Amino acid sequence: MKKLSTKVNYVLNFIRIVSATLVGLIMMPYVNRVLGVNNIGKIEYAYTIINYFLMFSAIGIPIYGIREIAKVSNDIIERTKVTLELFVILLVTTIIAYISLFILLFPLHFFFRL
């Protein structure tokens, strides 16, 4: 498998960041007009709570994954096995995080009155 150069990775990452920024700059005025100040505040508050649960679900898996994949980078079978194991761990922790999020949010009727 041919490896991409660092320059190509830098350019692709730059394009990704610039395009995400431009989409945000174009969409935010429209979203602000449609939703209004109070509803945007509620959405951002909910977004913050959800991000806490997503951080819990990750529990260091990306850093662990980089280390483990680097150990077996030359063996495609082992690399596939490690990738699938990491995916299963992330899937299970994400499901647990979302279940606990729903258990926490459903009794609170704050989020259902937009």
GIMO-V496442 format. One record per run of one state. SS is the DSSP state (hx for helix, st for strand, lp for the rest). FROM is the first residue (numbers start at 1). LEN is the number of residues. Records with the same first field share a line. If there is no record, write none. Layout:
BEGIN
SS->FROM-LEN  FROM-LEN
END
This chain:
BEGIN
lp->1-5  36-1  59-2  72-4  107-2  113-2
hx->6-30  37-22  61-11  76-31  109-4
END
